[in-house]
Amino acid sequence: MSKATSSTKFRTVDVDQYNEDNYQDEQIEDASSAGPDENQVNQLLNMAKNVEALQVALKNPPIGSKNQAEKDRAVQLVIRVLLSFKASEIENAISKLDRDSMDILMKYIYRGFENPNDGSSGLLLTWHEKAFASGGMGCIMRVLTDRNSV
């Protein structure tokens, strides 16, 4: 048989921390995620270097930021860069992106679908088609299941 002990050390473990109802996502607050450098993107667009402007715009997305105005500014900047491309240049631009940049681009495309501007929907659909052809279904699944948004 077991002996009765007077030790209560086992009661110091907080079992409530393992309860699924008390789970909270980790909040990422990164001071370095201030969004893309708007001045550099504008300079590249003025010099007709659209591919480099796209790469700079996708380099530092404000994913971990809680500031909605900052996220909206980044979305407007990226949409403006996407609209500066001709339909024939899109495939070349997408081929120069890595997988992470492709996922961020797809996040911006879906965010652009939320608030369409005049004439942006058709070009965003073209971007989506070319990004899907390059990134595949995995790119869309990673974007739709990610809890961090742009």
Backbone torsions as a table, in degrees:
resi	resn	phi	psi	omega
1	MET	NA	166.1	179.5
2	SER	-93.3	153.8	178.7
3	LYS	-94.9	146.5	173.9
4	ALA	-79.4	130.8	177.8
5	THR	-117.1	158.3	179.1
6	SER	-97.1	7.1	-179.2
7	SER	-77.7	132.3	177.9
8	THR	-120.3	24.3	-177.9
9	LYS	-65.6	-27.8	-179.5
10	PHE	-67.4	-16.8	-177.4
11	ARG	-85.3	0.0	-179.6
12	THR	-86.7	-6.5	179.1
13	VAL	-79.2	129.0	179.4
14	ASP	-87.6	99.1	-177.4
15	VAL	-78.1	-15.8	179.5
16	ASP	-68.7	-21.5	179.4
17	GLN	-68.5	-17.4	179.9
18	TYR	-96.5	1.8	179.0
19	ASN	-73.7	131.4	-177.7
20	GLU	-64.6	-29.0	-178.9
21	ASP	-70.0	-21.2	-179.4
22	ASN	-96.8	4.3	-177.0
23	TYR	-70.3	136.1	175.5
24	GLN	-130.3	138.4	177.5
25	ASP	-65.3	151.3	174.4
26	GLU	-70.7	130.5	178.6
27	GLN	-94.2	119.0	-180.0
28	ILE	-92.6	114.2	176.0
29	GLU	-121.0	98.3	-175.7
30	ASP	-109.3	123.1	-179.1
31	ALA	-69.2	-22.1	-178.4
32	SER	-79.9	-10.8	-178.5
33	SER	-89.9	64.0	-178.5
34	ALA	-86.9	4.3	-179.1
35	GLY	95.0	173.6	-179.1
36	PRO	-69.5	155.8	179.9
37	ASP	-78.1	105.1	-174.3
38	GLU	-66.3	-38.1	-180.0
39	ASN	-64.2	-43.4	-179.5
40	GLN	-66.4	-39.8	178.7
41	VAL	-64.3	-43.2	178.8
42	ASN	-62.9	-40.3	177.5
43	GLN	-62.3	-43.2	179.7
44	LEU	-66.9	-36.4	177.0
45	LEU	-66.9	-37.7	178.4
46	ASN	-66.7	-29.5	178.7
47	MET	-89.6	8.5	178.7
48	ALA	61.4	34.8	174.4
49	LYS	-105.9	73.1	-173.5
50	ASN	-66.1	-39.4	-177.7
51	VAL	-64.6	-44.1	178.5
52	GLU	-66.0	-36.8	177.7
53	ALA	-63.9	-39.1	177.6
54	LEU	-64.7	-43.3	179.8
55	GLN	-63.7	-39.3	178.3
56	VAL	-69.1	-39.6	-179.4
57	ALA	-66.3	-31.5	-179.4
58	LEU	-89.0	-8.2	-172.7
59	LYS	-68.5	-39.2	-171.9
60	ASN	-131.1	70.3	-178.3
61	PRO	-74.0	147.3	179.1
62	PRO	-83.5	57.5	-175.3
63	ILE	-69.0	-42.7	-176.7
64	GLY	-86.1	0.8	-176.4
65	SER	-80.1	145.4	174.9
66	LYS	-96.8	-4.7	-178.2
67	ASN	-82.3	107.2	-176.5
68	GLN	-67.9	-32.7	179.1
69	ALA	-64.8	-37.8	178.0
70	GLU	-65.6	-41.0	178.1
71	LYS	-65.9	-40.3	179.2
72	ASP	-64.1	-39.9	177.3
73	ARG	-62.3	-42.2	179.6
74	ALA	-65.1	-40.1	179.0
75	VAL	-64.0	-45.7	179.5
76	GLN	-61.1	-38.6	179.5
77	LEU	-65.8	-46.7	-178.5
78	VAL	-66.8	-39.6	178.3
79	ILE	-63.5	-39.3	177.7
80	ARG	-63.3	-39.1	176.9
81	VAL	-65.5	-43.8	-179.7
82	LEU	-63.2	-37.1	180.0
83	LEU	-73.8	-14.8	179.4
84	SER	-79.1	-11.3	-179.6
85	PHE	-84.5	147.5	168.7
86	LYS	-84.4	157.0	-177.2
87	ALA	-60.5	-31.0	-178.9
88	SER	-76.2	-17.1	-178.4
89	GLU	-92.2	-10.3	-172.5
90	ILE	-65.3	-44.8	-177.4
91	GLU	-61.8	-40.1	177.8
92	ASN	-64.5	-40.6	-179.5
93	ALA	-66.7	-40.1	-179.4
94	ILE	-68.7	-32.7	-179.9
95	SER	-67.2	-18.8	-179.5
96	LYS	-91.8	2.5	-178.5
97	LEU	-98.3	144.7	174.0
98	ASP	-85.3	-179.3	-174.3
99	ARG	-64.7	-42.8	-179.5
100	ASP	-65.3	-41.6	178.0
101	SER	-65.5	-33.8	177.7
102	MET	-65.3	-41.0	178.5
103	ASP	-65.2	-40.9	178.8
104	ILE	-66.6	-40.0	176.3
105	LEU	-59.7	-42.8	180.0
106	MET	-65.6	-35.3	175.4
107	LYS	-61.9	-44.0	179.0
108	TYR	-66.8	-35.6	178.6
109	ILE	-63.9	-46.0	179.5
110	TYR	-66.2	-35.4	177.3
111	ARG	-68.1	-34.1	175.4
112	GLY	-66.6	-31.4	176.0
113	PHE	-67.4	-27.4	-179.0
114	GLU	-65.7	-39.8	-178.2
115	ASN	-128.4	80.1	-176.4
116	PRO	-72.6	143.1	173.2
117	ASN	-100.9	176.7	178.5
118	ASP	-65.0	119.1	176.0
119	GLY	81.2	-0.5	-176.9
120	SER	-84.0	-27.1	-174.0
121	SER	-63.2	-43.9	-179.7
122	GLY	-63.0	-43.9	179.8
123	LEU	-70.4	-35.8	176.9
124	LEU	-65.7	-34.7	175.1
125	LEU	-65.1	-37.7	176.8
126	THR	-65.1	-43.9	176.4
127	TRP	-59.8	-43.3	-179.5
128	HIS	-63.0	-42.6	179.5
129	GLU	-61.0	-47.0	-178.6
130	LYS	-69.5	-38.0	178.8
131	ALA	-67.6	-38.1	177.3
132	PHE	-65.8	-40.3	179.2
133	ALA	-62.9	-34.5	-178.9
134	SER	-86.0	-43.2	-174.6
135	GLY	-91.4	-20.7	179.1
136	GLY	77.5	-173.2	-179.0
137	MET	-66.6	-29.4	-179.8
138	GLY	-60.7	-36.7	178.9
139	CYS	-61.9	-44.4	-180.0
140	ILE	-68.1	-41.7	-179.1
141	MET	-65.2	-39.6	178.4
142	ARG	-64.1	-38.0	-179.4
143	VAL	-70.8	-44.8	-176.3
144	LEU	-71.8	-26.7	-179.3
145	THR	-94.6	-10.3	179.3
146	ASP	-74.8	133.1	-178.8
147	ARG	-82.7	-19.2	178.9
148	ASN	-86.5	127.0	-176.8
149	SER	-115.1	163.2	174.6
150	VAL	-97.9	NA	NA
